[in-house]
Amino acid sequence: MSRDDATTNGRDESSETDGQSADAEPTTASSTPAVVAARSDGDPPDTGEIRDLAAAAGYAVIGEVTQRRREDPTYDLGRGKAEELMRLAADADAEAVIYDGGLSPGQTFSLGDLLPPGTAVIDRPRLVLELFADAADSRAADRQLELARLRYELPRLREAVARDASEHVRLQPEGDSRVLDVQKRIESAERALDEIADDRAVRRAERRDAGFDLVALAGYTNAGKSTLARRLADEVDADRTESAEGDPADGGGPLAVADRPFETLSTTTRRATVGGRRALVTDTVGFPDGLPHEAVRSFRTTIDAIRAADCALLVVDASDDPSDLRRKLRASLSAIEATDGSVIPVLSKADEVGADGLAAAIEAYEGAVADLDPREAPVVDALRSPIPVSVRDETGLADLADAVADALPTATATVEAPNGGAAQAALSWAYDRGVVAEVDYGGATVVVELAGRPDVVAEAERRLADAPSS
């Protein structure tokens, strides 16, 4: 069987299954031939997304095996389908089997033992981590990725040691040493990330003290976050871009936008004016469905940008099929868990669907939210009404800006102060922090109306009130 026409068909007599033909994807000199496998308890597996992820990671999918049945403890697939996968991998000369789901360490080794020698078994979490590795471009991203990979590998290393020990007892001390080494590396990575998280918390406090509101974009990979972040930021100060670590990013140009998963793992921050408020808009990486909680937890410093924001924009692709929209939304909300501020759902790419499609997207969104338990995903309680937006034709952007301004913490105050040097210095301080709404000079006095971040307004009010007369 050639790589171009490798397919799988048939049924596993022991259970309900779905055999699916697979159109081979183009193979390049640098791509690795692979076979996709997927199982589902309910509807027939849809392999579209795993194929896209595989292609982004440099694999050429040359066939697939799918099955609809309950999980098998040995292979995840049923034994018959696992053997069919083995034959397909051998006939197609596949170098890897990419499994659309998370395999336990035991299932990974059992499937590997069944496949032709040298065939790698790559489940969905491992594939995503491979993609993250390609995208890591900062110290924090590298550290987060290292921790996620170590947490993924540790139980698999323990399984390998246990298997070696059962066959060669003499290998047990060496195996224990390897496990201990990984555990120490995990502890070291956790300490390093704690330091980075502390530094970022200090930086967020400094930015708030300077009068900036913090807005973060969250959502599934390829939902349109970077496009929206660029649109919000391009209105003001297009030459000021920083990574979350405070370093210049993207050469001062527009935020990177590309139609591939995980274009960057770094959180990138830009100045913007949203609803008349000075803000720092942070674009974050999107986490896909199927990534284990331990792996998501490793990206704490990335998720903290969302959780600690004054307002988060949860970007949802309105052009997705309703079932995919629900699945991706659940994955995003589960990764976020909880936020300090409000969350505004943004139905992006609204121009790509008609009125009926947009109505279906809203219905799918509302259904997914209704199915979530606030005890497991407290962020549900922070959700506001969804806003359809199209960056391409600019519809909905004004509504979104108004919604953000309404969601941001706000205080107002009116202060009358003697019109002298001290008052002018206090007024200059308030202007620098964007909380001056109006100024009325009345000869010997000046009346200032303040509006903005509560802590900054309170400090500006104190400075003006304490200004002595000339």
N, C-alpha and C positions, 0 to 999 in steps of 0.2 A: 504494500500500500504506500503510495507516495505521500509526502507531507502535505501536499495541496488538497488531497481528497480524503484525508483521514477523518472518519466519522465514527459514531457509535449509534447503534440501534438495538432494539430488542427489549425484553422484559425479564425481570427477576421473578421466577415463579413463586418464590417464598413471600413476596410482598408486592404492593402496588408500586410500579415504577414508571418513569418516563424516559425513553431513549430519545435523544435529540441529535439531529445532524448539525454539524458545525462547519460553517464556511471558514476555510483557513484564512488567516490574516497574513499580509505580506511579510515575507521573511527577508531580512537584510543581513549583510555580512556580519553585523555586530549584534544581531538579536539572537536570543537563546530559544530553541524550539521547546514548546511546553504544551501540555495537555491540561485542560481545566476540568475539575470535578466539583460537583455540587449536589447537596441533598436538602430536601425540605420536608417538614412534617405535613404541610398543607398543600398550597398551590404548587404547580410545577416550578422548579427553580428557574429564575431569570439570571442568565450569566452575562448580561450586557455590561454591568458595572465592573465585575471582576475581570472581564476581558479588557476593558479600558484601563484598569489599574495595572494589569499585566503588561499591556503595551507601553504604558508610561514608564514601567520599570525595565523595559528592554527585552521583554519576552514576545515571541511570535507564537500565538495560539494556533495549534494545528489540529485540534480535535477536542472533544469534550465528552464527558460521561455525567449524566444527571440521574437523580433518583428521587422519588417521592415516597417516603416511608419514615418510620420512627428511627431514632438514632441507634446504631449498632455499637455496643461498648468496645468492640475490638478495632473496627475500621471507621466508624461513623457511618460509612456506606454499609449496605448489606454485603455478605461474603460474595455473593454472585456478582454484584456490581464492582466490588473491589477487584475480583479476578478479571472482569471485563476491562477495567481500567489498566490492569497490568498488561493485558494483551495489546490494548491500543497503544500504550506507552512503548512497548517493545516494537510493534509494527511500524510506528511513526518515528522511531529513533528519538523520542523525546528525552531531553536532558532534565526536565523538571515536571512535576505534577503540582499545579496550583489549585489549592482547595479553597473553595468559597465558604469559609467558616473557620471557626477556631477548633483545632484538634488538640486533644489532651496529649501529654507527653507519650503515654502508652499507645494511643492511636497513631501518633506520628511515627513511632518506631515500628509498630506492627505493619502499617501501610508501606513503610520503607523496606521492610524485610520482604514484602510480597512483590514489590516492583523490581524491574531489572536492575542489576548492580549499577551504581553510579547515578541513579535517578534521584534527584533531590525532591524532597517533600516540603512544599512551601504553603503553609496555611495563610489565611487572610491577614491575621495580625503580623506575621513575619513579612508578608509582601508589603504591607503598609509601612513597616519599619524600614524596609529597603528604600521605599520612596522618600521617607523622611530623611534618610541618610543622604540622598542625593540633594535634598533641599536645605539641609542645615548650613547656615551661613553666618553664625554668630557664636560667641562663647556660650551663651545661655542655651541656644538651640542644640549645640554639641553636647552639653552636659545633660540636657533633658533626654536627648536621644540615647545617650550612653546608659542612663538609668533605665529607660524603657526596655532597651535591648537586654540588659543584664537581668532585669526582672522576668523577661520573657524566657531567657535561656536557663535560669537557675533550676526550675523544676524539670526541664529537659535534661540538664546535666545530671541531676539526681537520678532520673530514670536510666540514663546511660550507665551511671556508676552501679546502680542496682543490677542492671542486666549483666554488666561485666563481672560483678562480684559473684553472681550466681553461676557463672561459667569458669571464672578464674579468680579464686579467692585472693590470690596474691596481689591483685590490682586494687583491692579495697583501700589500703592506706593512701595510694596515689590518688584515687578518686575522691577520698575525703579531703585531701589537700586542695584539689581543684575546686570543690564545692566551697571550702572555706575561703579560698582566694576570691571567688565571685562574691561571696557575702561581704567580704571586706571592701571590695570595689563598690558594691551597692551603698554601703555605709558612707564611704568617701564621697560618692556622687551626691548622696542626700545632703551631706554637710555643705558641699559646694553650692548646691541649689538653694539651701536655706539662706546662705549668705547673699546670693543673687536676689532672692525674694525680699530679703530685708532691705537691700539697697534700692530695689524698685519701690518698695513701700515708702521709703524716705523721699524718693524722687516724686512720687505721686503727691505726697504732702507738700513738697516745695512748689509743685505746679499749682496746686489748689491755693496755696498762700499767695501765689502770684496772680490769682484771679481767674485761672483757667478752669472750665468745666471739663470733665473727662468723659468722653464718649467712646465706646468700643463697639466694633462690629464682630458679630459671631455668626455661625451658621455652618452648614455642611460644605465640604469642599466643592468648588466650582459653582457655588450658589449665586455668585455675583458680588461678593463682599468687596474685593479690590476695586472693581469698577465703580461701585457706589462710593467707596472711600475716596477715590481719586476725584469724583465729581463734587463731593462735599468740600474737599480741600482745595480744589483748583480755583474756587471763587476768591480765596484769600491766601496770600503769602505762599505762592506755588513753589518758591525756592527754598522753603524751610522744611526739610524732612529729617527725622531722626529715627534711629532704631530705638527700641525700648531700653537699650543700654546707654542711650544718650549720644551715640555716635552718628555721624552723617550716614544716610542710607540712600541708595539709588542715585548717588552722585548729585543730589539736589533736584533731580528731575521728577517726573510723575511717578506715582506708585506703579510697581510692576504689575501688569495684568496679562495673564496668559491662559489659554484654554487647556490646562493640564493640571492634574491634582497636585496639591502641595507645592505651589510655585516657590514658596519660602516658608520656613519655620519661624523666622523672626517676626516679632510683633513690630510693626512699623507705624510711627506716629507722625501726624501732620497737624499744623495749625489750621483752624477754620473758623468761620463765623456761622453759627447755626441758630436760626431764629433770633438773630441779633445778639447772641451770646458768644463771647470768646471761648473757643473750645479747642481741645487737643483730641483729634480723632485717631484712634488706634485700630489698625487692621490686624486680624489674628488668623492663625491657621485654622482650617476647618477639619474637624475630626470625622472620619467615616464611620459608618455602621460596622459593628463587629469587632471593634478594638476593645480588648479586655479592660476592665476598670483599672487594674494595676498599671497598664500601659498609659491610659489617659491620666491617671494620677501622677505619673512621672512628669507630665507637662504642666506642673502646677504654676510655674512662673508665667506661662502663656495664658492659662485659664484665669489666673489672678487678675489680669488686665481687664477681663470681662466681669468677673465677680465684684471687683472693687470700683468699677466705673459708676459715675453718677447716673448714666443712662446707657443701656446697651441696645444696639440694633440687631435683632435676630433676623438675618437675611434668609429668606425661603424662596426657592426657585418656583415661580408660579407656572412655568411651562412644564414642570415635571408631571408625570402621570400621578393621579391622586394617591394611588397606593405607595408610590415611591416618595411622594411628598410627605405622607404620614410617617413612613419609615425613617426618612432623613431627619424630620423634625424631632421625632422621639430620640434619635441618636444625639442630636445637638443639645437638646434640653437635658438629657441624662449626663452628658459630659459637663455641662455648666453647673448643674445641681442647684445652686442658689446664687443670688446676687444681692448686693447692698442697695442698688438702685432699681428703677423701673426698667422694664424690657419692652421695647416696641417691635413687634413683628413687622418685617418689611417684605411684601410679596414682590420680588424683583422680576424683571423681564416681562412686565405686564403687557408690553406691546406685542409680545409673541403669541398671546392668547386673545381670543375674542371675549365678548361679554359672558358667554356660556362657560368658556374655559376659566375665566377669572372667578366666576361664581362657584365652579367645581373646586378650584384651588382653595377658596375661602371655606367651603364646606369641609374639605379634607383637613384643613388646618384646625378648624373648630372640633372636628371629630377626634383628631389626634390629641388635642389638649384635654378634651373631656375624658379620654381614656387614661390619662396619666394620674397617678396618685400623688397628691401634693406632699405626702409624707416621704415619698421616695425621690421626688423632684420638686423641692420647695420653690424653684424658680417659676412654677406655674402661677403662683399667687402674685408674682410681679408682672405678669404679662398684661399689656394693654391691647387695645383694638388694633388689628392688622391694617396696614396701609399699603395699597398697591402703588408701585413705583416703576417707572421706566426711565432709566438714565438716557437711553437713546433719544426719546422724544421729549424728555424732561417732565413728563406728567407725574404728578404726585409728589414732586420734590418740595414744593412749597408746603403742602400738607404735612410732609415728614418733618420739615424744619419747625413748623408750628408745634407739632406733637413733641419734638425733642425739647423745645423751649418750655413747654408746659410741664414736662416731666423732670426738668432739672430743679435742684433745690434752689429756692429763691426767697430773698428777703428784701424789703423796701424800708426806707427811712427818709425823713426830711429833717435836715439840720440847718439851723441858723447860727452863723459864726461871725465874729468881728472880721471885717475885711482888711486883713493885714498880712504880713509876711508869713506868719505861722499858718494861717488859714490857707494861703496860696500853696504852701508846701504840702499841707494835708490834702488839698484838692489835687495837686499834681500826683501824689501817691495814689489817690483814688482813681484818677484817670489812667494811670499806668496799669491798674488792675481791672479796668473795664467796668466799674460799678457806678459811674456818674451818668445819671439819666438826664438831668437838667440843672442849669445853674442860673440864678437870678441875682444880679448885683443891685443892691439898693443903697448905694452910697457907703455908709459906714458899716454895713453888714452884707453878707452874702448868704443866700439860701440855696442849699444843695439838695437835690433829690437823688437818692441812691437806690440802686436796684442791682441785684446780682447774688453771688454766693453768700449765704448767711454769715459765715465767719469773716469774710472780707468786708461785707457791708458793716458789720458790727465794729471792726477795727477802724474803718474809715469814719464811722460815726463818732467813735471815741476821739480820734485825732482832731476832727473838726470841732467837737464840743470842747476839747481841752485847749484850743488855740486861744492865746491871750490877745487882748486888744493891743493895737500898736501904741 
